[in-house]
Amino acid sequence: MALPTDPEAQPDPQAAALYDEASGSLAIGELEEAVAAYRQCVEIDPDYFDAWHALGMALLKIGDTKEAIGAGLMATTLRPNDLLAWTALSQMYVKDGQIAEAEDAKGKARILSLGGRVVKDQP
C-alpha cells in the first residue's frame, strides 16, 4: 500500500528522465508513446506522484478511463492534499459515469481550495 509522499522528494533520476521524454511525447500529440513512458516511470519509481498524475491524464486522453482512475487514485494516495490530483480524479470519474465518486473527489478538491486539508500531516 502506498503511503503519502513528501512533495519535496526527488524522483529516481532514470524515472525523471523518462518523465521528461513522456511529457515531450505528450506535447507533440504522441499519446500512446507518452502513456508507455509514464508507465515505465511509475514502474521504476512507484512513489513518483507527478508520473502517476500525468499517466492518469494521458490515459484519460486516449479513452482508457478505468486505468486513468487507477492512476488518479494512486496520485491522491501519494499526495492526499493535492488540489489538482483530486480535481483530475473527479474529471475521470465523471467521464466514467461514476457521479457519486466524482462528487466526493470534487468535495475534497473544494476543501483544499479553501485552505483545508483532506489528511492531516503526520507528526
Secondary structure, DSSP 4 states (H G I P E B T S, - for coil): ------TTPPPPHHHHHHHHHHHHHHHTT-HHHHHHHHHHHHHH-TT-HHHHHHHHHHHHHHT-HHHHHHHHHHHHHH-TT-HHHHHHHHHHHHHTT-HHHHHHHHHHHHHHHTT--SSPPP-
